[in-house]
Amino acid sequence: MKVDVIVVYVQRYRKGHELDFVPPLTGIHLAAITPPRHRVRVIHQQLQAIDLGTDADLIALSFFSGFAPEAFRLAGLFRARGKRVVAGGPHVTYDPEGTLRHVDSVVIGEAESVWAEMLDDAEAGRLRPVYHGSPCDMKGLPTPRYDLLPPRFFVPRVVQATRGCPFRCSFCTVPTLNPGFRMRPVDEVLADVAYDRFPHWWQRKVVWFWDDNLTINRPYIKELLARMVPLRRWWLTQASLDLARDDELLALMEASGCIGIFFGLETFTAESLAHANKRQNRVAWYSEAIARLHRRGIAVMAGFIAGFDGDTPETVERMADNLYTIGVDVPFL
């Protein structure tokens, strides 16, 4: 059976993108766990045109809520051409009933446990409306199909070492989408990190860890980073700011080639942090934590939220000044 996996995207710019920074992991991961008797293609809409005339037997759509209208538009166009369409991802997990008005079948939750079954059923003509995926134990996952990526991603090597996060911030979907905290065997992660069949030197050099909170389990991350040192990679990820209190971890991050970390700092207001149940953040610690990372040559990317219940126009206006004060390199709002 021929399967097209489409990672749905809505262009930010009228002319679209000629290049992009990092691909989502979903498409190339689904391709990797697809049984070999099926032919699979992965299309990233942020860089590739959608071929409505494809000869695929099955169209699989993955998308976030912000891209749901585009996903439903595509589903309608494909179904009008007689294609069967399935869907999964965060939006589908939260609104399967609404999604089923537009597609033939949905996956609720993580796909690993049901993907092969869904393909078997589609091939046999017995596709069910709903498949419930259970949390994956993360052992034995194959290397993503990096060979199916278009060459225009600056950092094509996305690797997932862990999944989930033990914190329960009130605004975050991770605890329900990826429950618990699970780790892949270090040897399997290193196999992905060592993959180097990319055309450009920087693509062979840089790794993006596609993790919810990479550094939570200290023994695990310290073993992984120690074993990464000989590979001489540069890497980025997202984590919690409390890692900056661990000098041994910081030393291993520097030695293994960490060049940037994304943190969800969210706000400069302690009351808003408490309201969001963001108990791992301390506003008074922001400046010192960032300085510790900078001393190791690690850039800091930070996400902030405007619109907490306690926010005022003044707190939002002060946010820009505070960003400069604490030394954030790349802010996101």
C-alpha positions in Angstrom: 0.0 0.0 0.0 1.1 3.5 -0.7 1.0 6.0 2.1 1.5 9.8 2.1 2.2 11.3 5.5 1.6 15.0 5.4 2.8 17.3 8.2 0.3 20.1 7.8 1.5 23.7 8.0 0.1 27.2 7.3 2.6 29.5 5.7 3.5 32.7 7.7 4.6 34.5 4.5 2.8 35.0 1.3 5.7 33.5 -0.8 6.2 30.6 1.6 9.5 29.2 2.8 12.5 28.3 0.7 14.4 27.1 3.8 13.3 26.2 7.4 15.2 25.6 10.6 14.1 22.2 11.9 11.5 19.6 10.8 8.9 18.1 13.1 9.8 14.6 14.1 6.3 13.1 13.5 6.5 12.4 9.8 9.9 10.8 9.6 9.2 8.8 12.8 6.0 7.4 11.4 7.8 6.5 8.2 10.4 4.7 10.3 7.9 2.5 12.1 5.9 1.8 8.9 6.2 -1.9 8.0 8.5 -2.3 5.0 5.9 -3.8 2.7 4.3 -0.3 2.5 5.7 2.5 0.4 5.7 5.7 2.5 6.4 9.3 1.5 6.6 12.3 4.0 5.5 15.7 2.9 6.3 18.8 5.0 3.9 21.5 3.9 6.1 24.2 5.2 8.6 23.5 2.4 6.8 21.1 0.0 3.8 21.5 -2.3 0.8 19.2 -1.7 0.2 16.9 -4.6 -3.5 16.3 -4.8 -3.0 14.0 -7.7 -0.8 11.6 -5.7 -1.2 7.8 -6.3 -1.2 7.1 -2.5 -3.8 4.8 -1.2 -3.9 6.4 2.2 -3.3 10.0 3.3 -2.2 10.5 6.9 -2.4 14.1 8.3 -0.6 15.3 11.4 -1.3 18.8 12.7 -1.6 21.2 15.7 -4.8 23.0 16.5 -3.7 26.2 14.7 -3.4 24.2 11.5 -6.7 22.3 11.8 -8.6 24.4 9.3 -5.9 23.7 6.7 -5.9 20.0 7.6 -9.6 19.8 7.2 -9.4 21.7 3.8 -6.8 19.2 2.6 -8.8 16.2 3.9 -11.9 17.4 1.9 -9.9 17.8 -1.3 -8.4 14.3 -1.0 -11.6 12.6 0.0 -13.3 14.3 -3.0 -10.7 12.5 -5.1 -11.6 9.1 -3.5 -8.7 9.0 -1.1 -9.0 7.6 2.5 -7.7 10.1 5.0 -6.6 9.4 8.6 -5.4 11.9 11.1 -3.5 12.2 14.4 -1.6 14.6 16.5 -2.4 17.0 19.4 -5.6 18.5 17.9 -7.0 15.1 17.0 -6.3 13.8 20.5 -8.2 16.7 22.1 -11.1 16.9 19.5 -11.5 13.5 17.9 -15.2 13.9 17.3 -14.8 17.2 15.5 -11.9 15.8 13.4 -14.0 12.8 12.4 -16.4 15.1 10.6 -13.6 15.6 8.1 -11.6 12.4 7.9 -12.2 8.6 7.8 -10.3 7.6 10.9 -8.3 9.1 13.8 -5.6 8.1 16.3 -6.1 9.3 19.8 -2.8 9.5 21.8 0.6 8.2 20.7 0.6 6.3 17.4 3.3 3.7 17.9 1.1 1.0 19.3 -1.6 1.3 16.6 0.1 2.5 13.5 0.8 -0.9 11.9 -2.7 -2.1 12.8 -4.3 1.0 11.2 -2.3 0.3 8.0 -3.3 -3.3 8.0 -7.0 -2.4 8.4 -6.7 0.3 5.7 -5.2 -2.2 3.3 -7.9 -4.8 4.1 -10.7 -2.2 3.7 -11.8 -2.4 7.4 -10.6 0.9 8.7 -12.1 1.7 12.0 -13.2 5.3 12.9 -11.0 5.5 16.1 -7.7 3.9 17.2 -6.6 4.5 20.8 -2.8 4.6 21.1 -1.2 3.8 24.4 2.0 5.4 25.7 5.1 4.0 24.0 7.8 2.5 26.3 10.5 4.1 24.0 12.5 0.9 23.6 13.4 -0.4 20.2 12.3 2.7 18.2 14.2 2.9 14.9 16.2 5.9 13.6 13.9 8.4 11.9 13.8 8.3 8.1 16.0 11.3 7.7 16.5 10.2 4.1 12.9 11.3 3.3 13.4 14.9 4.3 13.8 17.6 1.7 17.3 19.0 1.8 16.2 22.5 2.8 16.0 22.1 6.6 18.9 23.7 8.3 18.9 21.2 11.2 17.4 18.0 9.8 18.7 15.6 12.5 15.9 15.7 15.1 16.4 13.1 17.8 14.1 12.2 20.7 15.8 10.7 23.8 12.9 11.1 26.2 9.2 11.8 26.2 7.0 13.5 28.7 7.5 15.9 31.6 6.8 15.4 35.4 5.7 19.0 35.9 2.0 19.9 35.4 2.0 23.5 34.3 -1.7 24.5 33.9 -1.4 25.7 30.3 0.7 22.8 29.0 -0.6 19.9 26.9 2.4 17.6 27.5 1.1 15.8 30.6 -2.0 14.6 28.8 -0.5 14.1 25.3 2.7 12.3 26.5 1.9 11.0 30.0 4.7 10.1 32.4 8.4 10.4 31.7 10.0 7.8 29.6 13.6 7.3 28.3 15.0 5.6 25.3 18.0 3.3 25.7 21.1 5.5 25.5 22.7 3.2 22.8 19.6 3.8 20.6 19.8 7.6 21.0 23.5 7.6 20.2 22.7 5.7 17.0 20.5 8.6 15.9 23.0 11.2 17.0 25.7 9.4 15.0 23.7 9.4 11.8 25.5 11.7 9.4 24.2 11.1 5.8 23.4 14.7 5.2 24.7 16.8 2.3 26.1 19.8 4.3 28.6 19.9 7.1 26.3 21.9 9.5 23.6 19.3 9.0 26.0 16.6 10.0 27.2 18.6 12.9 24.0 19.8 14.6 21.5 17.8 16.6 18.1 19.0 17.8 16.7 17.0 20.7 13.0 16.9 20.2 12.2 16.3 23.9 9.7 17.8 26.2 12.2 18.2 29.1 15.5 16.5 28.3 17.4 16.9 31.5 14.8 15.7 34.1 16.5 12.3 34.9 20.0 13.4 36.0 21.8 10.0 35.9 20.3 9.3 32.4 21.2 12.6 30.8 24.7 12.6 32.3 25.4 9.2 30.9 24.0 10.3 27.5 26.1 13.5 27.4 29.3 11.8 28.6 29.0 9.3 25.7 28.2 12.1 23.2 31.5 13.9 23.9 33.6 11.8 21.4 31.0 12.4 18.6 31.9 16.1 18.6 28.3 17.4 17.9 26.6 20.7 18.5 23.2 20.3 20.0 20.1 22.2 21.2 17.0 21.2 23.2 14.4 22.4 25.7 14.6 21.8 29.4 13.8 23.4 32.8 15.9 26.2 34.2 16.7 24.3 37.4 19.4 22.5 35.4 21.6 25.5 35.9 22.1 24.6 39.6 23.9 21.4 38.6 27.5 22.2 37.9 28.4 18.6 36.9 25.5 18.7 34.3 26.6 22.1 33.0 30.1 20.8 32.5 28.9 17.8 30.6 26.6 20.0 28.5 29.6 22.2 27.5 31.9 19.2 26.8 29.3 17.4 24.7 28.6 20.5 22.5 25.5 22.1 23.8 25.0 25.5 22.0 21.5 26.4 23.0 18.6 25.6 25.3 15.0 26.7 25.2 13.3 27.4 28.5 9.7 28.2 29.3 10.3 31.2 31.6 6.7 32.4 30.9 6.5 35.5 33.1 8.4 37.8 35.5 5.5 37.8 38.0 5.7 35.2 40.8 1.9 35.3 41.2 1.4 34.2 37.6 3.9 31.4 38.0 2.1 30.1 41.0 -1.3 30.4 39.2 0.2 28.4 36.3 1.6 25.8 38.7 5.0 26.5 37.3 6.7 25.6 40.5 10.1 24.8 39.0 10.7 28.5 38.0 11.9 31.2 40.4 12.0 34.7 39.0 14.9 35.7 41.3 17.0 32.9 39.8 16.6 33.9 36.1 19.6 36.2 35.8 22.1 33.9 37.6 20.9 30.8 35.8 21.3 32.5 32.4 24.7 33.8 33.4 25.8 30.3 34.3 24.8 29.0 30.9 26.5 31.9 29.1 29.7 31.2 30.9 29.6 27.7 29.3 29.0 29.2 25.8 25.3 28.1 25.8 22.8 30.5 24.3 19.4 30.9 26.0 16.1 30.9 24.1 13.1 31.7 26.3 9.4 31.6 25.9 7.0 34.1 27.6 3.2 34.3 27.8 1.3 37.6 27.8 -2.2 37.3 29.1 -2.1 35.6 32.5 -5.0 36.7 34.7 -2.8 39.0 36.7 -1.1 40.7 33.7 -1.7 44.4 33.1 -0.5 46.6 30.2 2.3 47.7 32.4 3.6 44.2 33.2 3.6 43.4 29.5 5.4 46.6 28.6 8.1 45.9 31.2 8.7 42.4 29.8 11.0 43.7 27.0 13.2 45.6 29.5 13.4 42.6 31.8 14.4 40.4 28.9 17.5 42.6 28.3 18.2 42.7 32.0 18.4 38.9 32.5 20.3 38.3 29.2 17.9 36.2 27.1 19.5 35.7 23.7 16.3 34.7 21.7 12.9 35.6 23.2 9.6 34.1 22.1 6.2 35.5 23.0 
